[in-house]
Amino acid sequence: MTTGRFYSLVSMAASAALAACAVRTMPPQTSAIVAPLFSGAQDDVGRLERDTNDARFDVLTSMPTERHVAFAVEAFTIEPRKGEPRTQGRNVVVTIPGRSPEIVIGAHYDAARLPDGTLSRGAVDNAASTAVLARLAEGLAKMRLRTQTRIVFFDMEELGLLGSAEFVRAHRDRPMRAMVNLDVNAYGDAVMIGPRTASNGFALESLRASCVEIAAACVEFPRMPPSDDISFQKGGVPAVSMATVPAAQAHQLWLLLNGGKESGLQPGFTPRILDTIHTAADTSALVDRDAMAQAYRITVSLVTTLSAH
């Protein structure tokens, strides 16, 4: 793919799809409306920088409590693993009632374990999206969404998408219209959206339209970095994922994941974001609340569209 095609971020078809959408239950969220919600976002990300994933869980569950949002904890057990002290995971689920089939919005809150046994600080990956999700739980609960919506904070993504796989298994009897995954939305000005699959056409089309609606610079990825959306794809649920990085790194990541042997990247080249996540350098000092607010706005637009159909 040429650079020109890469930066053709959304098509005229996306605008047409947006115009064809059913009447929304509320107008789009402007940056001015959303900005106050993120005034303390960097502090929330910093609170999640803990030495254990159990401690991250404790901080996470305090966030909906502070916002007077009810939640349930869905525990699951895994086989013992070398280098991993935990055998129990805990997904945290907020349910906003409505009609079926439901929409799931998810982000993982656990941090990666480093070779020395300590944890990454896990701010970019994925405390920032966790903080966005906490605000979505509060904001969407106040909207009159037609469709039941579940906000899910997944555990053990870093161990192989275990929390999301367990959620899909435990809720396989519930029809799901779509899943929206937030992973690495901490800083930058380009929003990576995808993947492109045979089953998620409507969800991806709606995500493109949401980018147009709020004038976000979205870059479509046929293949995305692996995250919890994969568990839903495997379960037959249309799923899309969203990540935010600087524009140059979005270009580099697109070439790395989708460019094949003729990507033009030098052998061994690694985009900077991949040298940040899963390291001790992944701290809240990197977080940009405007990038987080933009991810919030896109998600609200997308869920409102999906709920209206």
N, C-alpha and C positions, 0 to 999 in steps of 0.2 A: 504494500500500500504506500502511496506517495505521501509526503508531508502535507500536501494540500488536502488530500482526502482525509488524512488524520485530523486535521483541524476543521473539517466540515462537521461541526459538533452535533448539530441536529438538522433534520431535513424539513422541507415544506410539509411533508406528510405529518410530521409531529404537530405542527401548528393546526393543520386541518383536524387532526384527532382531538386536539384540545377544544376547538370550536364545536366539535360534535358531541362533547361530553354532556351528560345530563346536568341539570341545574344544581349547583353546589349548595350545600347546607350552610356555607358561610363564605365570605369573600377571602381571597388569598391573604396570607399573612405578610405584611410588609416588613422590611428590615427595621423600620422605626418601632413597629409594634413588638417585634421579637427581641430587639436589643436588650431591654431591661431584664428579660428572663435569663440572660446570660451574663449579667453583671458579676455574678459570683461563680461563674463556670470554672475558671481556672483554679479557684480555691477548692471546688468539689473534686476536680481532677487530682489536686494535691492530696486531698484527704484519702484518696484511693491508693496512693503510693505507700503500700504496706509491705512488711517482710514476709507475710504469708497470705495465701489465698483465703484462708479462713478469716483473717482480719479484713481483707477486702470485702468479703461477704457481709461482715458486721457493718462496715461503712455503707455499703450498697443498700442494705435494708433500712438504714436510717434515712435515706433520701426520700423514698415515698412516704415514710412515716412523717417526716417534716412537712411534706406537702399534703398531708391528710388524704393520701391515696391508699386504698386497701390492696393488699397483695397476698398471694399464697406462695408457700415454699414447697416445691416438688423435689423431694430427695431421691437419689438413686445410688446404687452401689456398683463399683467396678472391681475387677480383680486387682490384687496388689501388683504394683509395677516397680521395677528397680529405679531408685532415685526419686520416686514420688511417694511422699508420706501419707497422702490421703487415699482412702478407699471409698469415700462417700462424696458425691457431688450434689449440688443444690441449685436448681433453676428457680428463679424468682419470677412469678407470673402476676401481672395485673390484667384483669378482665373488664372490658367496657362492654356492657350488654348490647345486643342488637340481633338482627336476623342472621340466619345462616345462608351461605357458607361464610366462615369468618376470615378475617385478615390477621396475619401474625407479623409483628414488627419486632426484630430481635437484634441484640448486640451481646457479645460475650464480655464478662467482667473479670475473668481470671487473667493472670499474668503468666508469661512463659518462665520456666525454670532454666537457669543458666548452667553451664557445665560445672561450675563450682558448687552447685546446689542451692545458691541463693536465687531470688526472683529478679527478673527485670522489674524496673520501676513501673512499667506498663502504663504509661500515661497516654502516649499516642496509640498504642495497641494494648488495651482498648478502653482506657478509662474515659477518654474524651467522648467516645460514642456512648459509653455508659451514662455519662452526665447528660448527653443529648436525649437519651432514651428516658431518663427520669423526668425531664421536662416535657417530653411527649406524653408520658403517662398522665401528667397533670393537665396538660393542655387539651389533649384529645378527650379526656373524661368530661370536659366542660362543653364539648361540641355535640351536636345532635347527629351523630353518625348513624346511618341506617343499618350498617353491618356490624356484627359483633367483632370487636377488635381485641386482640391479646398482645400486650407488651411483655416480652420475655427477655429476661437477663440470663443468658446462658452461662453455665459453668463448664469448665474442662474443654473449652475449644482448643486450647493449646496442647491438649493431650490426644488430639485426633477428632475434634468435633463431637465429643462424647455427649455433652449436654444437649445439643440440638438433636442428635440422633435419638436420644432417650425421649425427648419431648415428642418427636414425630411418632415414635413407637407407642408411647403412652396415649397419644391423642389420635391414633389412626382411625378411630371411629367417627371423628369430627370432620365434616367437609370443610376444606380450606380453599378459599378463592385464590389467595396469593400470600407469599411471604416476602418481606422487605428486610434485608440485612444491612446493618450499619457496622462497618469495620474500618478503623483508621480514618477518623474525621476530626483531625486536631489542628491542622494548619495547611495553608496553601490556597490557591485560587482556581484549581481545576478539579472537577468532580468526575471521578471514574465511575461509569455505570455499566452494568452488564450482569451476567454474561448473556450471550445470545444463544438460546436453545430452541428446540423444536416445540417446546410446550409453554414457554413464557411470553409469547408474542404480545398479548394484550398488556401484561404487566410492564414489559419493557417499553412498549409504545406509550403507555401512560406515564412512565418515568421520563421518557424523552419530553413529553408534553409539559410535565412539571418543571423541567429545566427551562423550557421556553417561557413558561408563565412567570417565573421569577428572574429571568434573564441570567441564569447561571451558566458558566462555561463548562458544559458537560462533554465528556469524551467517551464514546461508546466503545467498550471492550468486548469483542467476541468471546474471549477468555479472560476471566478475572482471577486475581489471586485467590487461592482456596480459602473458604470460610464457611460459616454455618449454613449459608444458602444451599450448599451441596447436600446436606442432610435432607432438606425439603425436596430438592430435585429428585433425589433417589427415592423419596416417598411419593412421588407423583404430583407434588405441589408446585405450581408455577412460582419461581423465586427469582428475585433480583437483588443485587448487592450494590452498595455505594461506598466510595472511599474518596477522601480529599487530600490532594498533594499539590505542590507547586507545579506549574504548567510544564516546565522543562522535564521534570521527573515523570509526569504523566506520559509525556512523549516517549521517554526512555523505557518506562514500564510497558507501554503498549508494544514497542518494538521487541522487548525482551520476551513478552508472553505470546505475542501474536505475529511477530515478524519472521519467524522461522530462521532458516540458515542464512538468508540474505537480509537480515535485519539492519546491517550496517554498523552494529555495535562492536566495539573491540572485544576480542576474546577475554573473558573474565571480568568484563565491566559490570559493576553493580550500582544501580541507582541509589542515591544517598539514603532514601527512606528505608531501604533494606539493610543498610548499615546502622540504622537507628533503632528499629524495633528489635525486640529480643536481646537488648543489651542494657547495661546499667545507665546508658546515656539517654534512655527513653523517659524523660522527666517532664513534669508539668511546666517547666520553663519554656518548653517548645510550643505550648498550646496557644492558639489564637481563637478567642471567643467568637470573632466574626465568622471564621470557617465553620465553627460548631453551629452557630445560628443559621448559617446557610443550609447546612445539612438538615436542621430542624424544619426550615421553611419548605424545602423540597419534599421532605417526608410528609408533612401536613398536607401539601398540595396533592401528592400521590395518593395518600390514604383517602382523602376526601373524594377524589376521582373514583377510586376503586369501590368505595362505599356507595357511591351514587348509582352504580350499575347493578 
